[in-house]
Amino acid sequence: MENNPEGNGWPEYRREVMSAIRDLKQDVKELRAKVDGIGSDVTGLKLKAGAWGFVAGGIPAAIATIWYLVSGRGR
């Protein structure tokens, strides 16, 4: 039996494997970029949720304060 790497199709298979690896590396880079973008979106949504929570909590507090002052208990 000869040990001839060129005769068994290895060079062609090697090229295909290396091409697939390059393609996968590119796909991973693209996915990482998308995940980073999603992380930024989540951060923005957290800030918006906090602001709306602050506003939603402030409304009953303002109403209670006005009620307290109008009802005469604040004097």
MOPAC internal coordinates of N, CA, C and O (Angstrom, degrees):
PM7 1SCF
backbone

  N    0.0000 0     0.00 0     0.00 0    0    0    0
  C    1.4468 1     0.00 0     0.00 0    1    0    0
  C    1.5196 1   109.63 1     0.00 0    2    1    0
  O    1.2310 1   121.80 1   -49.24 1    3    2    1
  N    1.2926 1   114.17 1   130.76 1    3    2    1
  C    1.4545 1   118.83 1   177.44 1    5    3    2
  C    1.5203 1   109.70 1   -87.82 1    6    5    3
  O    1.2310 1   121.85 1   -33.08 1    7    6    5
  N    1.2990 1   114.06 1   146.92 1    7    6    5
  C    1.4545 1   119.87 1   175.31 1    9    7    6
  C    1.5228 1   107.32 1  -105.53 1   10    9    7
  O    1.2310 1   120.54 1  -103.53 1   11   10    9
  N    1.3207 1   116.56 1    76.47 1   11   10    9
  C    1.4551 1   122.84 1  -175.50 1   13   11   10
  C    1.5302 1   108.81 1  -110.07 1   14   13   11
  O    1.2310 1   119.46 1   -79.23 1   15   14   13
  N    1.3433 1   118.64 1   100.77 1   15   14   13
  C    1.4667 1   120.27 1  -177.72 1   17   15   14
  C    1.5183 1   113.31 1   -63.27 1   18   17   15
  O    1.2310 1   119.48 1   151.49 1   19   18   17
  N    1.3270 1   118.59 1   -28.51 1   19   18   17
  C    1.4567 1   120.55 1  -179.46 1   21   19   18
  C    1.5252 1   111.53 1   -76.11 1   22   21   19
  O    1.2310 1   119.93 1   155.29 1   23   22   21
  N    1.2901 1   117.74 1   -24.71 1   23   22   21
  C    1.4563 1   121.40 1  -175.85 1   25   23   22
  C    1.5172 1   113.75 1   -84.67 1   26   25   23
  O    1.2310 1   119.76 1   164.68 1   27   26   25
  N    1.3142 1   118.07 1   -15.32 1   27   26   25
  C    1.4638 1   119.26 1  -176.50 1   29   27   26
  C    1.5300 1   113.51 1  -100.07 1   30   29   27
  O    1.2310 1   119.71 1  -171.33 1   31   30   29
  N    1.3056 1   118.15 1     8.67 1   31   30   29
  C    1.4568 1   121.47 1   177.07 1   33   31   30
  C    1.5214 1   114.58 1    85.49 1   34   33   31
  O    1.2310 1   120.20 1  -174.91 1   35   34   33
  N    1.3105 1   117.23 1     5.09 1   35   34   33
  C    1.4649 1   120.37 1  -178.02 1   37   35   34
  C    1.5248 1   113.31 1   -59.79 1   38   37   35
  O    1.2310 1   118.34 1   135.36 1   39   38   37
  N    1.3333 1   120.77 1   -44.64 1   39   38   37
  C    1.4694 1   119.30 1  -178.86 1   41   39   38
  C    1.5385 1   112.78 1   -57.45 1   42   41   39
  O    1.2310 1   120.44 1   137.65 1   43   42   41
  N    1.3298 1   116.76 1   -42.35 1   43   42   41
  C    1.4650 1   119.43 1   179.40 1   45   43   42
  C    1.5361 1   110.40 1   -67.54 1   46   45   43
  O    1.2310 1   120.36 1   135.82 1   47   46   45
  N    1.3051 1   116.92 1   -44.18 1   47   46   45
  C    1.4597 1   121.02 1   178.86 1   49   47   46
  C    1.5258 1   110.52 1   -62.43 1   50   49   47
  O    1.2310 1   120.71 1   140.64 1   51   50   49
  N    1.3406 1   116.25 1   -39.36 1   51   50   49
  C    1.4664 1   120.93 1   178.69 1   53   51   50
  C    1.5160 1   110.80 1   -61.24 1   54   53   51
  O    1.2310 1   120.17 1   136.75 1   55   54   53
  N    1.3381 1   117.27 1   -43.25 1   55   54   53
  C    1.4613 1   120.91 1   177.86 1   57   55   54
  C    1.5234 1   111.09 1   -61.29 1   58   57   55
  O    1.2310 1   120.14 1   138.10 1   59   58   57
  N    1.3210 1   117.33 1   -41.90 1   59   58   57
  C    1.4600 1   120.91 1   179.16 1   61   59   58
  C    1.5288 1   111.13 1   -64.60 1   62   61   59
  O    1.2310 1   120.72 1   137.67 1   63   62   61
  N    1.3256 1   116.22 1   -42.33 1   63   62   61
  C    1.4658 1   120.16 1   179.60 1   65   63   62
  C    1.5273 1   110.42 1   -64.53 1   66   65   63
  O    1.2310 1   120.25 1   135.24 1   67   66   65
  N    1.3075 1   117.14 1   -44.76 1   67   66   65
  C    1.4621 1   120.54 1   179.83 1   69   67   66
  C    1.5275 1   110.81 1   -64.17 1   70   69   67
  O    1.2310 1   120.19 1   141.59 1   71   70   69
  N    1.3258 1   117.25 1   -38.41 1   71   70   69
  C    1.4600 1   120.82 1   177.68 1   73   71   70
  C    1.5340 1   110.12 1   -64.02 1   74   73   71
  O    1.2310 1   120.56 1   137.44 1   75   74   73
  N    1.3195 1   116.54 1   -42.56 1   75   74   73
  C    1.4629 1   120.15 1   178.68 1   77   75   74
  C    1.5245 1   110.87 1   -63.64 1   78   77   75
  O    1.2310 1   119.96 1   140.66 1   79   78   77
  N    1.3058 1   117.67 1   -39.34 1   79   78   77
  C    1.4624 1   121.65 1   178.97 1   81   79   78
  C    1.5312 1   110.09 1   -64.13 1   82   81   79
  O    1.2310 1   120.01 1   136.73 1   83   82   81
  N    1.3319 1   117.59 1   -43.27 1   83   82   81
  C    1.4613 1   120.74 1   177.62 1   85   83   82
  C    1.5278 1   110.86 1   -61.50 1   86   85   83
  O    1.2310 1   120.67 1   137.12 1   87   86   85
  N    1.3322 1   116.32 1   -42.88 1   87   86   85
  C    1.4638 1   120.22 1   178.39 1   89   87   86
  C    1.5268 1   110.84 1   -61.33 1   90   89   87
  O    1.2310 1   120.34 1   136.90 1   91   90   89
  N    1.3241 1   116.96 1   -43.10 1   91   90   89
  C    1.4587 1   121.00 1   179.90 1   93   91   90
  C    1.5260 1   111.30 1   -65.40 1   94   93   91
  O    1.2310 1   120.32 1   141.34 1   95   94   93
  N    1.3194 1   116.99 1   -38.66 1   95   94   93
  C    1.4691 1   119.95 1   177.59 1   97   95   94
  C    1.5310 1   110.12 1   -60.77 1   98   97   95
  O    1.2310 1   120.42 1   136.81 1   99   98   97
  N    1.3207 1   116.81 1   -43.19 1   99   98   97
  C    1.4604 1   121.17 1   179.16 1  101   99   98
  C    1.5243 1   110.53 1   -63.76 1  102  101   99
  O    1.2310 1   120.56 1   137.85 1  103  102  101
  N    1.3371 1   116.54 1   -42.15 1  103  102  101
  C    1.4633 1   120.22 1   178.24 1  105  103  102
  C    1.5209 1   111.27 1   -61.58 1  106  105  103
  O    1.2310 1   120.24 1   139.22 1  107  106  105
  N    1.3183 1   117.14 1   -40.78 1  107  106  105
  C    1.4614 1   121.33 1   179.45 1  109  107  106
  C    1.5287 1   109.99 1   -64.89 1  110  109  107
  O    1.2310 1   119.96 1   138.81 1  111  110  109
  N    1.3289 1   117.68 1   -41.19 1  111  110  109
  C    1.4690 1   120.62 1   177.82 1  113  111  110
  C    1.5254 1   110.57 1   -60.74 1  114  113  111
  O    1.2310 1   120.43 1   136.49 1  115  114  113
  N    1.3276 1   116.79 1   -43.51 1  115  114  113
  C    1.4603 1   120.77 1  -179.86 1  117  115  114
  C    1.5286 1   111.06 1   -64.76 1  118  117  115
  O    1.2310 1   120.52 1   138.78 1  119  118  117
  N    1.3236 1   116.61 1   -41.22 1  119  118  117
  C    1.4645 1   120.26 1   178.71 1  121  119  118
  C    1.5237 1   111.49 1   -64.56 1  122  121  119
  O    1.2310 1   120.37 1   139.64 1  123  122  121
  N    1.3215 1   116.90 1   -40.36 1  123  122  121
  C    1.4635 1   119.92 1   177.96 1  125  123  122
  C    1.5218 1   111.09 1   -61.78 1  126  125  123
  O    1.2310 1   120.71 1   139.38 1  127  126  125
  N    1.3306 1   116.25 1   -40.62 1  127  126  125
  C    1.4647 1   119.99 1   178.97 1  129  127  126
  C    1.5289 1   110.06 1   -63.62 1  130  129  127
  O    1.2310 1   120.17 1   139.23 1  131  130  129
  N    1.3276 1   117.29 1   -40.77 1  131  130  129
  C    1.4620 1   120.51 1   178.74 1  133  131  130
  C    1.5227 1   111.09 1   -66.24 1  134  133  131
  O    1.2310 1   120.26 1   139.39 1  135  134  133
  N    1.3207 1   117.12 1   -40.61 1  135  134  133
  C    1.4691 1   120.38 1   179.21 1  137  135  134
  C    1.5183 1   110.45 1   -64.38 1  138  137  135
  O    1.2310 1   120.20 1   140.09 1  139  138  137
  N    1.3245 1   117.23 1   -39.91 1  139  138  137
  C    1.4671 1   120.04 1   176.64 1  141  139  138
  C    1.5290 1   110.75 1   -61.93 1  142  141  139
  O    1.2310 1   120.57 1   139.61 1  143  142  141
  N    1.3228 1   116.52 1   -40.39 1  143  142  141
  C    1.4611 1   120.49 1   177.87 1  145  143  142
  C    1.5137 1   111.59 1   -64.59 1  146  145  143
  O    1.2310 1   120.39 1   140.61 1  147  146  145
  N    1.3225 1   116.86 1   -39.39 1  147  146  145
  C    1.4628 1   120.65 1   178.34 1  149  147  146
  C    1.5240 1   110.02 1   -65.51 1  150  149  147
  O    1.2310 1   120.31 1   141.55 1  151  150  149
  N    1.3337 1   117.01 1   -38.45 1  151  150  149
  C    1.4639 1   120.61 1   177.71 1  153  151  150
  C    1.5174 1   111.55 1   -60.89 1  154  153  151
  O    1.2310 1   120.57 1   139.93 1  155  154  153
  N    1.3155 1   116.52 1   -40.07 1  155  154  153
  C    1.4707 1   120.55 1   177.43 1  157  155  154
  C    1.5275 1   110.86 1   -65.94 1  158  157  155
  O    1.2310 1   120.88 1   140.20 1  159  158  157
  N    1.3295 1   115.93 1   -39.80 1  159  158  157
  C    1.4646 1   119.73 1   178.41 1  161  159  158
  C    1.5261 1   111.01 1   -63.48 1  162  161  159
  O    1.2310 1   120.54 1   138.51 1  163  162  161
  N    1.3217 1   116.58 1   -41.49 1  163  162  161
  C    1.4671 1   120.61 1   179.64 1  165  163  162
  C    1.5236 1   110.22 1   -63.84 1  166  165  163
  O    1.2310 1   120.17 1   139.02 1  167  166  165
  N    1.3124 1   117.27 1   -40.98 1  167  166  165
  C    1.4650 1   120.83 1   178.30 1  169  167  166
  C    1.5306 1   110.57 1   -60.78 1  170  169  167
  O    1.2310 1   120.31 1   136.19 1  171  170  169
  N    1.3132 1   117.01 1   -43.81 1  171  170  169
  C    1.4618 1   120.98 1   177.86 1  173  171  170
  C    1.5221 1   111.80 1   -62.35 1  174  173  171
  O    1.2310 1   120.55 1   139.16 1  175  174  173
  N    1.3290 1   116.56 1   -40.84 1  175  174  173
  C    1.4646 1   119.76 1   179.08 1  177  175  174
  C    1.5236 1   111.35 1   -66.79 1  178  177  175
  O    1.2310 1   120.03 1   144.32 1  179  178  177
  N    1.3223 1   117.56 1   -35.68 1  179  178  177
  C    1.4683 1   120.21 1   177.14 1  181  179  178
  C    1.5275 1   110.69 1   -63.46 1  182  181  179
  O    1.2310 1   120.60 1   138.44 1  183  182  181
  N    1.3229 1   116.46 1   -41.56 1  183  182  181
  C    1.4654 1   119.76 1   178.40 1  185  183  182
  C    1.5233 1   111.47 1   -64.12 1  186  185  183
  O    1.2310 1   120.63 1   136.92 1  187  186  185
  N    1.3265 1   116.40 1   -43.08 1  187  186  185
  C    1.4647 1   120.02 1   179.03 1  189  187  186
  C    1.5219 1   110.81 1   -64.02 1  190  189  187
  O    1.2310 1   120.33 1   138.34 1  191  190  189
  N    1.3289 1   116.98 1   -41.66 1  191  190  189
  C    1.4647 1   120.51 1   179.79 1  193  191  190
  C    1.5300 1   110.33 1   -63.51 1  194  193  191
  O    1.2310 1   120.39 1   140.43 1  195  194  193
  N    1.3181 1   116.85 1   -39.57 1  195  194  193
  C    1.4640 1   120.25 1   177.99 1  197  195  194
  C    1.5224 1   111.70 1   -64.52 1  198  197  195
  O    1.2310 1   120.70 1   138.18 1  199  198  197
  N    1.3183 1   116.26 1   -41.82 1  199  198  197
  C    1.4661 1   119.96 1   179.43 1  201  199  198
  C    1.5244 1   110.73 1   -64.63 1  202  201  199
  O    1.2310 1   120.36 1   134.84 1  203  202  201
  N    1.3413 1   116.92 1   -45.16 1  203  202  201
  C    1.4673 1   119.80 1   178.60 1  205  203  202
  C    1.5244 1   111.10 1   -64.82 1  206  205  203
  O    1.2310 1   119.96 1   143.82 1  207  206  205
  N    1.3156 1   117.68 1   -36.18 1  207  206  205
  C    1.4664 1   120.76 1   176.60 1  209  207  206
  C    1.5171 1   111.48 1   -63.98 1  210  209  207
  O    1.2310 1   121.10 1   139.67 1  211  210  209
  N    1.3193 1   115.50 1   -40.33 1  211  210  209
  C    1.4683 1   120.11 1   177.56 1  213  211  210
  C    1.5212 1   110.91 1   -62.61 1  214  213  211
  O    1.2310 1   120.73 1   134.10 1  215  214  213
  N    1.3260 1   116.20 1   -45.90 1  215  214  213
  C    1.4608 1   120.91 1   179.73 1  217  215  214
  C    1.5305 1   109.98 1   -64.31 1  218  217  215
  O    1.2310 1   120.67 1   135.14 1  219  218  217
  N    1.3267 1   116.32 1   -44.86 1  219  218  217
  C    1.4659 1   119.92 1  -178.76 1  221  219  218
  C    1.5248 1   111.37 1   -64.32 1  222  221  219
  O    1.2310 1   119.81 1   147.00 1  223  222  221
  N    1.3022 1   117.98 1   -33.00 1  223  222  221
  C    1.4559 1   120.64 1   177.03 1  225  223  222
  C    1.5157 1   112.32 1   -77.41 1  226  225  223
  O    1.2310 1   120.29 1   150.99 1  227  226  225
  N    1.2966 1   117.04 1   -29.01 1  227  226  225
  C    1.4559 1   121.34 1  -178.96 1  229  227  226
  C    1.5151 1   113.59 1   -73.44 1  230  229  227
  O    1.2310 1   120.23 1   149.85 1  231  230  229
  N    1.3183 1   117.17 1   -30.15 1  231  230  229
  C    1.4693 1   120.40 1  -178.85 1  233  231  230
  C    1.5376 1   111.44 1   -62.61 1  234  233  231
  O    1.2310 1   118.97 1   127.23 1  235  234  233
  N    1.3320 1   119.56 1   -52.77 1  235  234  233
  C    1.4725 1   118.04 1   178.24 1  237  235  234
  C    1.5344 1   112.27 1   -63.04 1  238  237  235
  O    1.2310 1   120.36 1   145.96 1  239  238  237
  N    1.3169 1   116.92 1   -34.04 1  239  238  237
  C    1.4666 1   119.40 1   178.39 1  241  239  238
  C    1.5267 1   110.67 1   -65.43 1  242  241  239
  O    1.2310 1   119.92 1   139.55 1  243  242  241
  N    1.3250 1   117.76 1   -40.45 1  243  242  241
  C    1.4677 1   121.40 1   178.15 1  245  243  242
  C    1.5232 1   110.50 1   -66.53 1  246  245  243
  O    1.2310 1   120.52 1   137.60 1  247  246  245
  N    1.3241 1   116.61 1   -42.40 1  247  246  245
  C    1.4625 1   120.04 1   178.55 1  249  247  246
  C    1.5243 1   110.43 1   -62.68 1  250  249  247
  O    1.2310 1   120.28 1   136.11 1  251  250  249
  N    1.3119 1   117.07 1   -43.89 1  251  250  249
  C    1.4666 1   120.82 1   179.74 1  253  251  250
  C    1.5249 1   110.84 1   -63.25 1  254  253  251
  O    1.2310 1   119.99 1   140.03 1  255  254  253
  N    1.3185 1   117.62 1   -39.97 1  255  254  253
  C    1.4627 1   121.34 1   179.17 1  257  255  254
  C    1.5258 1   110.91 1   -65.78 1  258  257  255
  O    1.2310 1   120.69 1   135.25 1  259  258  257
  N    1.3160 1   116.29 1   -44.75 1  259  258  257
  C    1.4634 1   120.14 1   178.61 1  261  259  258
  C    1.5245 1   110.01 1   -63.86 1  262  261  259
  O    1.2310 1   120.02 1   135.37 1  263  262  261
  N    1.2991 1   117.57 1   -44.63 1  263  262  261
  C    1.4671 1   122.35 1   178.36 1  265  263  262
  C    1.5288 1   110.62 1   -58.31 1  266  265  263
  O    1.2310 1   120.99 1   136.81 1  267  266  265
  N    1.3177 1   115.71 1   -43.19 1  267  266  265
  C    1.4647 1   121.63 1  -179.81 1  269  267  266
  C    1.5338 1   110.24 1   -62.69 1  270  269  267
  O    1.2310 1   120.47 1   136.27 1  271  270  269
  N    1.3250 1   116.70 1   -43.73 1  271  270  269
  C    1.4738 1   120.36 1  -178.30 1  273  271  270
  C    1.5192 1   111.68 1   -72.63 1  274  273  271
  O    1.2310 1   119.19 1   142.14 1  275  274  273
  N    1.3166 1   119.15 1   -37.86 1  275  274  273
  C    1.4567 1   123.41 1  -178.20 1  277  275  274
  C    1.5276 1   111.55 1   -73.18 1  278  277  275
  O    1.2310 1   120.78 1   145.75 1  279  278  277
  N    1.3160 1   116.10 1   -34.25 1  279  278  277
  C    1.4607 1   118.99 1  -176.04 1  281  279  278
  C    1.5343 1   112.43 1   -74.24 1  282  281  279
  O    1.2310 1   119.60 1   172.83 1  283  282  281
  N    1.3139 1   118.36 1    -7.17 1  283  282  281
  C    1.4424 1   121.16 1   176.70 1  285  283  282
  C    1.5194 1   114.09 1    91.14 1  286  285  283
  O    1.2310 1   119.32 1   179.73 1  287  286  285
  N    1.2650 1   118.91 1    -0.27 1  287  286  285
  C    1.4574 1   121.93 1   179.88 1  289  287  286
  C    1.5316 1   111.79 1   -77.45 1  290  289  287
  O    1.2310 1   121.01 1   162.52 1  291  290  289
  N    1.3176 1   115.68 1   -17.48 1  291  290  289
  C    1.4460 1   120.17 1  -178.02 1  293  291  290
  C    1.5100 1   114.28 1   -82.55 1  294  293  291
  O    1.2310 1   119.82 1  -178.37 1  295  294  293
  N    1.2991 1   117.95 1     1.63 1  295  294  293
  C    1.4775 1   121.72 1  -177.17 1  297  295  294
  C    1.4908 1   112.40 1   -93.77 1  298  297  295
  O    1.2310 1   120.10 1   180.00 1  299  298  297

